[in-house]
Amino acid sequence: MQAGDLDRRIVVQRFTTTTNEFNENTEIWADLQKVWARRRDVSDGEKEAAGQVGSVLVSRFVVRSSIASRNFRATDRIFYDGAPWNIQGIKETNEGRNRFLEITAARDADHGEVHSQD
């Protein structure tokens, strides 16, 4: 993989609790790290939940392995192209030990893509 292959800017977010201006606990998705990634679509399809049918898009994002990226969790999410992506799994790629991580993530495809400037 070449450096130019990492052509997408993604933000990894973590669910956390913070205190608002009224000193109340508020749950939010906080930005953990912004990284360059390569995106490859894996599949798209339909899902059925609570009697409603929707579509889902699954992609693999490859990022450089670093101390920070090795601390990403499956409970985190990716925010990319104007939409949240739920992380389904994280693994080391076969392109050399500790060089790259592959993050499989899914998003609701019904909302369409919003193209960002990143």
N, C-alpha and C positions, 0 to 999 in steps of 0.2 A: 504494500500500500504506500502511495506517495502522499506527501503533505497536502498537495492540491486536491486529493480525494476527500479531505475533510472540509466540505464546502457549505455546510449548514450550521447555523448558530442556534444552539438549543440551550434552554435553561432547565437545570434540574432543581426541583422544588421539594421541600420537606414539610409535612403537616406538623404544625407546632401550636403552642399556646402563647399568647402575648397579653399584655395588659393595655386596655384602651385608656382614653382620657378620663374616664369615670372610675378608673382603677378596677374594672371588671375584666375577668379572663375572657379572651376572645380567641377562637380557633381560626387559624389562617394557614395558607400555603405560603411559605417564605422561600425566597430564592436561596438556593444552596450554592450553586456554581453555574456560571455561563461557560460553555465549552464548544469547540468546533467538533462537528460530527459528519459522518457519511451516512446517508439514509438510503435504505433499500426496502421497497415494499415487499412484503411476504405474501399477504393474502387480503382479500376483502370478501365480505360475505354478509349474510343476514343473521341477526340474532332475534330471539323471541323472549320477551320478558313482560310479565304482568299483562299478557294478552295483546301486547303491542309488538309490531315488527319494526326493526330498525336495521341499519347497516353499520358494520364495523370495519375499520381499516387497521391492519397489523403491519408494522414496519420494524426493521432492525436498524438501530443507530450504533455506529462504531465510533468510539472516542479513544483518545490516547489514555493509556493507563498512567495514573499518577497516584500520589498518596490520597488526594481528595477524591478522585474518581473510584478508587478501590473501596471507599467508604459509602458509595451509593447503595441504597437498599431497594428491595422490591416494593417496599411501602412508599417510596418516593414517587414522584411523577416527573414527566418531562413537559415543559410548555414550549411548543414549537408551532410556528405558522399560525398563531392566533388561537390555538386550541390546546387543551390539556390532554396528555397521553398517559394512560395508566401503564406503569412498568409491570411486565409479566415475568421477566427474568433477566439476569445479568450473568455473563460468563466471559472468561478469557477467550480470545480468538486463537486460532491456530497459526497466527503470523508471528510467532516468537513469544517467548515467555515474558510476561509483564510489559508488553508493548501496547496492546490495544484491548479494550473491553467491548463486548457486543451487548447492547441493551435491546431486548425485545419489548415493544410497547404497542398498545392499541388505543384507538380513539373512535368516538362516534363519528361515522362518516356522513351522517345526515345533515350536518351543519355546513358542509362545504369547507373548502380551504380558504383561509384569509392569508394573503401573502404579505409577509413583513419585510422590512427594509434591512434586516440583519443578514 
